[in-house]
Amino acid sequence: SFYEELVSHGILKPLTAPVEGMVVREGSRNYVAPQGISSVVKYYLEQSGADVSYEQQVTHVSLRDGRWEVSRKAGPPEQFDVVILTMPVPQILQLQGDIVNIINKSQKQQLESVSYSSRYALGLFYEAGTGLAVPWAAQYIADNPCIRFISIDNKKRNIESPEVGPSVVVHTTVTFGREHLESDPAEVQQVILSHLQRIVPSLPQPSSIKCQRWRYSQVTRAVPNCPGQMILHTQPLLICGGDAFTRSNFDGCIESAMSLTEAVKPHL
């Protein structure tokens, strides 16, 4: 039903573009978000009618008079009846305040057992009308020590247009990401570009480039035996969820969200 709704609103479309080297699992279907994956999140936030604050880095979660006081890096603390944490698990464990003592020993062990892959993502952006002479929309690279995946993103999303400049997205291998996690991004960018030049020598010079360090890319080991969420405190409710409690794909995110919803309902 989630897929049907998103497809009916044009947020998702079935993937039709050619992707070389993709492992297709029997019975699975692949979709693409023409306006980017953030459009899925924006759609649901719009549906919710929630008042959303962005760029707020939470630092402390503490109990104050039967409510949660949440402190952030900038601005005064705020109080809430229910707190749901869905950031990567290492960031949950970095939070300060009463939460440090509220997470019990067994829960802490479970959370500490979660692991993530790390990688870099590189974006190359071109002026409108630039031609990229590549026969595929995306390609998985099997034998390069640096690059695992290359996508001609507008082609993959099936939104090629003379008004929109093409873009190329490159993901590094997990091993490369791990080995260069603390390296200077500018140096990493040059290494990725040199490998890309060898794989796709026909690519023209882009008008701009963005290199992104992706510290928590995909969950490689999820919280064991978990129903999609973990209740850290019942009254008031403090609960965490997300792909670390299921698996790193859209189905896993929905599964955790449904589980969180059921757990939060009695507290509303």
Buried (B, 14 or more C-beta within 10 A) or exposed (E): EBBEEBEEEEBBBEBEBEBEEEEEEEEEEEBBBBBEEEBBEBBBEEEEEEEEEEEEEBBBBBBEEEBBBBBBEEEEBEEBEBBBBBBBBBEBBEBEBBBBEBBEEEBEEBBEEBEBBBBBBBBBBBEEEBEBEBEBBBBBBEEBEBBBBBBBBBBBBBEEEEEEBBBBBBBBBBBBBEBBBEEEBEEBBEBBBEBBEEBBEEBEEBEEBBBEBBBBBBBEEBBEEBBBBBBBBEEBBBBBBBBBBBBBEBBBBBBBBBBBEEBBEEEE
